Amino acid sequence: MNGPCDGGTWIARWSRHPRSVGRARLGLRKALAGWGLSGIEHSAALVLSELVTNAVRHGSAAPGRQIETRCARTPGGGLRIEVHDTGDGRPWPARPGPDAEGGRGLWLVGELADRWGVESRLGPGKYVWAELSVPPETYP
């Protein structure tokens, strides 16, 4: 698994390549299984996929820079997902027409997550985050 997964945090770095989306999803699934949080695997993997896809397509990474994912269990039984990139642009939910083939990613994140947002980083770029609640019966 790319990056450390100790306690309740998983951090990994990825190139700006479409293959990184599936690799990030697989890494998250392994982390969730290790934390006993398989009950939110589908929603969490979908949220992470959408955020990494946006970073790959629309973020920017200077040479030597990568996309970073951070996923952590939160106190009170939840999961926080962050995707960091060095791009200056701020994502916003689009309103695609019914025949559009894309543009629904952040809308989907908003539907699956309890809350989400975009924050500036101390260095270049930003991070997009989402928090998901975990039903009490799935939290160890």
Residue frames relative to the residue before (quaternion, step in Angstrom):
aa qw qx qy qz dx dy dz
M 1.0000 0.0000 0.0000 0.0000 0.00 0.00 0.00
N 0.4599 -0.6778 0.5077 0.2672 3.55 -0.92 0.93
G 0.8343 0.1847 -0.1483 0.4979 3.57 -0.75 1.01
P 0.6129 -0.5762 0.4026 0.3608 3.53 -1.27 0.39
C 0.0665 -0.7542 0.6518 0.0438 3.53 -1.20 0.60
D 0.2464 0.7781 -0.5381 0.2102 3.53 0.27 1.24
G 0.8054 0.1611 -0.1516 0.5500 3.54 -1.01 0.77
G 0.7335 -0.3834 0.2950 0.4775 3.53 -0.46 -1.18
T 0.6221 0.5247 -0.3505 0.4636 3.59 1.11 0.62
W 0.0545 -0.7659 0.6404 0.0183 3.56 -1.06 0.85
I 0.0139 -0.7907 0.6104 -0.0453 3.56 -0.75 1.12
A 0.0940 0.7896 -0.6004 0.0846 3.57 -0.92 0.90
R 0.2550 -0.7500 0.5925 0.1460 3.56 -1.26 0.51
W 0.1209 -0.8097 0.5740 -0.0148 3.52 -1.06 0.92
S 0.4799 -0.6217 0.5274 0.3240 3.54 -1.22 0.52
R 0.5251 -0.6026 0.4849 0.3550 3.58 -1.25 0.30
H 0.3972 0.6814 -0.5023 0.3544 3.53 0.49 1.22
P 0.5928 -0.6053 0.3883 0.3627 3.63 -0.94 0.76
R 0.5936 0.5784 -0.3709 0.4188 3.63 1.08 -0.59
S 0.5726 0.6194 -0.3753 0.3842 3.58 1.14 -0.56
V 0.5762 0.6015 -0.3843 0.3980 3.59 1.10 -0.61
G 0.7008 0.4541 -0.2655 0.4819 3.61 0.79 -0.98
R 0.6425 0.5228 -0.3241 0.4571 3.57 1.02 -0.76
A 0.6431 0.5100 -0.3189 0.4739 3.58 1.00 -0.79
R 0.6364 0.5325 -0.3196 0.4574 3.57 0.98 -0.87
L 0.6554 0.5059 -0.3060 0.4699 3.59 0.94 -0.88
G 0.6504 0.5173 -0.3176 0.4566 3.59 0.95 -0.83
L 0.6479 0.5082 -0.3138 0.4727 3.57 0.99 -0.82
R 0.6373 0.5322 -0.3342 0.4460 3.59 0.92 -0.85
K 0.6482 0.5086 -0.3155 0.4707 3.58 0.99 -0.82
A 0.6473 0.5115 -0.3163 0.4683 3.58 0.98 -0.84
L 0.6645 0.5044 -0.3102 0.4558 3.60 0.87 -0.92
A 0.6372 0.5139 -0.3316 0.4690 3.60 0.98 -0.78
G 0.6631 0.5076 -0.3007 0.4606 3.58 0.98 -0.81
W 0.7008 0.4381 -0.2556 0.5016 3.57 1.14 -0.59
G 0.4698 -0.6799 0.4375 0.3544 3.58 1.27 -0.12
L 0.5358 0.6376 -0.3878 0.3950 3.58 1.17 0.56
S 0.1909 0.8182 -0.5203 0.1532 3.58 1.05 0.69
G 0.5590 0.6392 -0.3764 0.3704 3.60 1.19 -0.44
I 0.7434 0.3289 -0.2245 0.5374 3.61 1.18 -0.36
E 0.2920 0.8102 -0.4750 0.1808 3.57 1.29 0.17
H 0.6778 0.5065 -0.3152 0.4297 3.60 0.76 -0.96
S 0.7054 0.4582 -0.2742 0.4661 3.59 0.75 -1.01
A 0.6687 0.5037 -0.3039 0.4548 3.58 0.89 -0.92
A 0.6639 0.5002 -0.3085 0.4625 3.59 0.93 -0.86
L 0.6448 0.5140 -0.3199 0.4667 3.59 1.03 -0.73
V 0.6394 0.5079 -0.3236 0.4780 3.60 0.96 -0.83
L 0.6652 0.4948 -0.3084 0.4664 3.59 0.85 -0.94
S 0.6323 0.5426 -0.3308 0.4430 3.60 0.94 -0.86
E 0.6772 0.4920 -0.2977 0.4591 3.57 0.87 -0.92
L 0.6879 0.4821 -0.2928 0.4568 3.59 0.91 -0.87
V 0.6595 0.4783 -0.3156 0.4865 3.61 0.97 -0.76
T 0.6101 0.5438 -0.3533 0.4552 3.60 1.01 -0.74
N 0.6529 0.5050 -0.3157 0.4680 3.60 0.93 -0.85
A 0.6594 0.5008 -0.3149 0.4639 3.60 0.96 -0.83
V 0.6434 0.5120 -0.3181 0.4719 3.59 1.02 -0.78
R 0.7430 0.4317 -0.2318 0.4560 3.59 0.82 -0.98
H 0.8406 0.2429 -0.0678 0.4793 3.56 0.80 -1.02
G 0.5892 0.5618 -0.3801 0.4391 3.59 1.17 -0.38
S 0.2684 -0.7322 0.5839 0.2258 3.52 -1.24 -0.06
A 0.0723 -0.7745 0.6271 0.0405 3.50 -1.16 0.57
A 0.3659 -0.7153 0.5548 0.2162 3.54 -0.69 1.10
P 0.6703 -0.4717 0.3497 0.4537 3.60 -1.15 0.36
G 0.7909 0.2632 -0.2261 0.5040 3.54 -0.89 0.97
R 0.6452 0.4885 -0.3203 0.4925 3.61 1.27 -0.13
Q 0.1349 -0.7938 0.5901 0.0586 3.54 -1.11 0.71
I 0.5404 -0.5353 0.5150 0.3952 3.52 -1.39 0.02
E 0.1462 -0.7878 0.5917 0.0881 3.58 -0.98 0.78
T 0.1536 -0.7522 0.6329 0.1003 3.54 -1.06 0.82
R 0.0381 -0.7574 0.6518 0.0092 3.53 -1.12 0.82
C 0.0216 0.7812 -0.6221 0.0480 3.54 -0.76 1.05
A 0.0503 0.8170 -0.5679 0.0864 3.54 -0.81 0.99
R 0.4714 -0.6089 0.5535 0.3173 3.50 -1.19 0.65
T 0.2510 -0.7719 0.5674 0.1390 3.54 -1.03 0.78
P 0.5844 -0.5545 0.4377 0.3992 3.57 -1.15 0.50
G 0.7570 0.3534 -0.2631 0.4825 3.56 -0.96 0.76
G 0.5951 -0.6332 0.3444 0.3553 3.57 1.23 0.21
G 0.5623 0.5696 -0.4335 0.4142 3.56 0.41 1.17
L 0.3429 -0.7066 0.5787 0.2194 3.50 -1.36 -0.12
R 0.1452 -0.7597 0.6288 0.0802 3.56 -1.01 0.89
I 0.1228 -0.7698 0.6257 0.0277 3.54 -0.91 1.03
E 0.0014 -0.7808 0.6247 -0.0108 3.57 -0.94 0.94
V 0.0757 -0.7566 0.6476 0.0489 3.55 -1.14 0.75
H 0.1522 -0.8104 0.5655 0.0193 3.54 -0.59 1.27
D 0.1080 0.7610 -0.6387 0.0360 3.57 -1.12 0.73
T 0.5353 -0.6603 0.4328 0.3002 3.57 -1.22 0.36
G 0.4260 0.7121 -0.4586 0.3180 3.59 1.24 0.23
D 0.4556 -0.6986 0.4899 0.2538 3.55 -1.14 0.67
G 0.5845 0.6217 -0.3679 0.3694 3.58 1.11 -0.62
R 0.3016 -0.7354 0.5828 0.1693 3.54 -1.18 0.69
P 0.3554 -0.7458 0.5152 0.2281 3.61 -0.69 1.00
W 0.0299 -0.7690 0.6381 0.0246 3.54 -1.22 0.53
P 0.5693 -0.5955 0.4284 0.3712 3.59 -1.10 0.58
A 0.3121 -0.7397 0.5701 0.1742 3.54 -0.96 0.92
R 0.2917 -0.7122 0.6023 0.2119 3.54 -1.32 0.22
P 0.0331 -0.8349 0.5494 0.0027 3.58 0.37 1.22
G 0.5511 -0.6008 0.4707 0.3374 3.51 -1.23 0.55
P 0.6947 -0.5015 0.3190 0.4051 3.59 -1.24 0.32
D 0.7149 0.4302 -0.2575 0.4874 3.61 1.14 -0.49
A 0.4487 0.6991 -0.4547 0.3212 3.62 1.25 -0.06
E 0.4008 -0.7340 0.5047 0.2143 3.54 -1.04 0.83
G 0.7977 0.1433 -0.0849 0.5796 3.61 1.19 -0.17
G 0.5773 0.6380 -0.4122 0.2996 3.53 -1.29 -0.29
R 0.6078 0.5778 -0.3504 0.4172 3.59 1.25 0.16
G 0.3731 0.7901 -0.4404 0.2064 3.59 1.28 -0.06
L 0.7380 0.3952 -0.2499 0.4865 3.60 0.71 -0.98
W 0.5596 0.5550 -0.3978 0.4696 3.58 1.15 -0.45
L 0.6579 0.5072 -0.2989 0.4696 3.58 0.96 -0.91
V 0.6179 0.5274 -0.3419 0.4725 3.59 0.98 -0.80
G 0.6643 0.5146 -0.2980 0.4529 3.58 0.93 -0.89
E 0.6612 0.5009 -0.3012 0.4704 3.58 1.09 -0.66
L 0.7340 0.4350 -0.2329 0.4666 3.59 0.97 -0.82
A 0.7160 0.4291 -0.2428 0.4942 3.58 1.05 -0.74
D 0.5396 -0.5910 0.4860 0.3511 3.55 -1.23 0.48
R 0.7648 -0.1339 0.0932 0.6232 3.52 1.13 -0.73
W 0.0339 -0.7836 0.6201 0.0172 3.55 -1.23 0.45
G 0.0429 0.8065 -0.5889 0.0316 3.55 -1.25 0.33
V 0.3760 -0.6796 0.5820 0.2409 3.50 -1.42 -0.07
E 0.0537 -0.7978 0.6005 -0.0082 3.57 -0.92 0.95
S 0.4783 -0.6272 0.5267 0.3170 3.55 -1.22 0.54
R 0.3769 -0.6987 0.5596 0.2378 3.54 -1.20 0.56
L 0.6146 -0.5219 0.4220 0.4145 3.57 -1.25 0.25
G 0.7164 0.3431 -0.2136 0.5687 3.57 1.10 -0.74
P 0.7726 -0.3109 0.2283 0.5043 3.57 -1.12 -0.51
G 0.7711 0.4143 -0.2696 0.4014 3.54 -1.20 0.55
K 0.4119 -0.6750 0.5723 0.2171 3.47 -1.38 -0.46
Y 0.1752 -0.7385 0.6186 0.2030 3.51 -1.35 -0.08
V 0.2687 -0.7197 0.6216 0.1531 3.49 -1.17 0.77
W 0.0734 -0.8133 0.5772 -0.0013 3.56 -0.83 0.99
A 0.0580 -0.7602 0.6458 0.0412 3.50 -1.32 0.46
E 0.1626 -0.7750 0.6037 0.0919 3.56 -1.09 0.72
L 0.1259 -0.7815 0.6103 0.0314 3.52 -0.97 0.98
S 0.3896 -0.6856 0.5634 0.2466 3.54 -1.08 0.77
V 0.2495 -0.7350 0.6108 0.1563 3.51 -1.17 0.64
P 0.4656 -0.6656 0.4924 0.3126 3.61 -0.73 0.95
P 0.6041 -0.6109 0.3654 0.3583 3.63 -0.90 0.85
E 0.6645 0.5221 -0.3276 0.4225 3.61 0.97 -0.68
T 0.6975 0.4410 -0.2909 0.4842 3.63 1.22 -0.27
Y 0.6149 0.5484 -0.3477 0.4476 3.62 1.23 -0.15
P 0.4013 -0.7476 0.4720 0.2391 3.59 -0.63 1.10
